[in-house]
Amino acid sequence: MSKKHNNTEEPADNEDLIVIVADEVNDPGKFDKNRSKKNPPARTFGIGVSIVRDLNGFADITRSFKIKKGIRGEFKARKRTTFEKIILGWKVRRNGAKMYGFYVDKARDVPEGWNEQKGTDIQIGMLQEILDRMIPKTRSGNVRVVVDDQEIFTDKKTGRNIVEDMSASLSDKHNRKIRCTTAGKESDEFFGLVETNDLVTNAINDRMELGKPWASFVMGQKIIRLGNKDSIRRR
């Protein structure tokens, strides 16, 4: 997680608030079939998404785990054992959140825009496509989108937060109040949601990259591969 952006929006009214949390795993670098490099790019690139109604309960899953284990700093699912991820995944499922895993298999047919765009545009374009699919599933007029904060979400020319700037276009397109923001520090309002969603994001890598599907199965995560019938071209 990188630097925190300034957000001058007034706090969202939490009445009937539904939060869509998103984060990515691996990178969109070209796949080397021979895997000859010392640290070759992964075969898959994915974005883990949670649709959350019980915000405090969802955030408390990893918050309580950190307290129990004496973990300081950010929770990282990739550092936990398979057994721990299964237990935490079950708690995520019991929370009532809906979990999704969108991914691209670089060794198979890839979405339109994958080969024509640079990595940053792929990441942003894929996020835009996923949000367009997820927002209708909320069935709410008050939606907050929270994305793990990264440098790619800062426009290098203007310094503006690209995720926050999605708010107006998404609100207009889906005809409801949608506020988008990033969270990357413990002081951020929705940081706890990002930490717990890391379990959802990591489950994509475990299942599709490493062949370890157990945490994904336990949490009830729906996996969706984006292929040549899909578009991730940045808008």
N, C-alpha and C positions, 0 to 999 in steps of 0.2 A: 504494500500500500504506500502511496506517495503523499505529497503535500495536500493540505486541506485547502479547498477553495472558499472564498468568501461567499456567503449566501445571505442576501439582504431580504429574502422573502419573510413574510410574517409566518409564525408557526402554523402548521395545518391544523384545522379543526379535527380532532380525533374521533368525533362521533361518526360511526359507521365507516371508519377509515379502513381500507384494505391496502396493504403494502406489497408491491412486487419487488423482490430482492433478486439481484443478478450479479454474477461474477463469472470470470472465465478461467479456464484451465488449459495449460500448455500454450503453444504459440502457433501462429499461422504460417510459420516458415515452411519452405518446400521440404517435402518428404524424400529422404534418401533411401531408396529401396535396398541399397547395399549396406546401409547403416555403418559406413566406413569411418565417419568422423568420431572423435572422442566423445562428444556430446551432441549427437545428431538430433534434429527436431523430432518431436513425437509424431506418430502416425496420425493422431487425432487432435483436433482443436474443438473445444466445447465451451458452452455457457450453461451454468447451472442456475435454475430459477425456482424461487419459492413464492407462492401466493399466500400471504399470511393475514389472518384476522386477529388471532390472539398474540398481539405484539410482545407483551411482557413475558408470556409463557414461552414463546419461541426464543427470545433472547436469553431467557434464564437457563435454557438447556446447556449452553456452553459456559455461561457465567457460573453456574453452580459447579460444573465440572472443573473449571479452573480453580475455584476456591478449594474444592475437595482435593485436587492434585497439587495445590500450591504453585500453580502456573502464573507467572508474571508476564505481562505483555499480551500480545495477540494470540488467540487460539488458532492453531494450524492443524487441520485434519490429517494432512499427509504425515505428520509426526506421531500420530496415534496408532495403536495396534488395531488389527482387524477386529478383534473382540470388542475393543472400546468403541470403534466406529459402528459396529452392529448394535450395541446397547444404546448409543446416542441416536442412531438412526431410528430405532424403535420409539424413542422419546419424541423425535421429530414427527413421526407418523401419528402418535397419540395426541400431539398438539393440534392436529386437524388441518395443518397446512397442506397445500398441494405442491408436490415437487416434480420438476421437469428437468430433463437433461437434453439439450440440443447439441449435436456434434457434427463435424465434418470429418469423413475418413479420406485423407489425402491420397490414399492408394486406390480409391474407387472414383466414381463419377462425382465431381464437385459442383457446388452451386454456381449459377451465373454470377459473374463478378469476382470469383475467387482468383482466377488467373490474370485478370485484367487490372486488379487493384493492388496497391501496396498494403502492407500488413495493417497499418493503422486504419485505413479505410475499410478493410475486411472486418476488423473488430467492431468498428462503429456501425457499419452496414448490417452485420449479423445481429447486433444488439437491437437495431431499429426494427428489423424483420421479426425478431422474437417478441418484442414489446407489442407490435401490431397483432400478434397472435394471442398474447397473454391477456391484454387489457379487456377484450370482450368476455373472457372467462370470469372476471371479477364480479360482473353484474352489480357494480356499485357506481354511484355518481361521485364518489370521493376516493380517488386513487393516488397513492404516492409510489413513485418508482425510486428505489434506492440501489445504487450501483457502487461496487467497490471502487474506491478512488485510485486512479492511476494517472500518470503524466499524459497519456494519450488523450485524455478527456479535457486537456487544456489547449485551446486554440493558440498555436504559436504566434499568430499574427496579432490577434486581439487580446489574448490572455483570458478570454471568456471560457466559462465552463460549458463544454459541448453538451453534456448530459442535461444540465439545467435549461439550456436553450431548446431542448426537445419538448419542453412543457407545452408551449403554445401550439405547436403543430400537432402534437398528440391529442391535446384537448379539443382542437377543432375537428380533427379527423374522427375521433370517437365520441364527440358530443358529450363530454363530461369533464369535470374538474380533475386535471391530472397535474401533479407537481413532481418534477424529477430533480434528484439531487445525488451527490456522491457522499460516501462516508468512509473515512480512512483512519480516524483517530478515536481513541476511547472517549474523548470529549464530544464527539459527534452524536447527535440525538439518536440515530439509528444504527450506531456501530455494532451493538449487540446482535442485531438482525443479520448483519453482514458476516459476523463471526459464525453464527449457527448455520447460515447458508453455505459456509465453506464446506460443511459436511456434504451438502447436496452437490456442490461443484466437484469435490474430490471423488465422489461416488462415480461420476462419469469416467474419470481417468481410471479408477480401479476396475470398473466394469468393461469399458471399451478398449482401453490401452493395455491393461495388465491381466485381463481375464479373471478378475476377482469381483463377482457381481453381488456378493452377499449384503453389503451395506445398502446398495441400491435397491435390492429386492425387499429388504426389511422395511425401508422407509416408504415403499410403494412408489418409487420414482418412475415416471413415464419417460422413456428414452425415445428421442426423435432424431433420425439422421437426415441431414439436409443434403440433397443430391442435385442432379442436373435439372430437375423440375422446379427447383427453388431458386430464388434470387436473394443475394445479400449485397447488392450494389448500394453503396452509400447514397442517401438522398440529401 
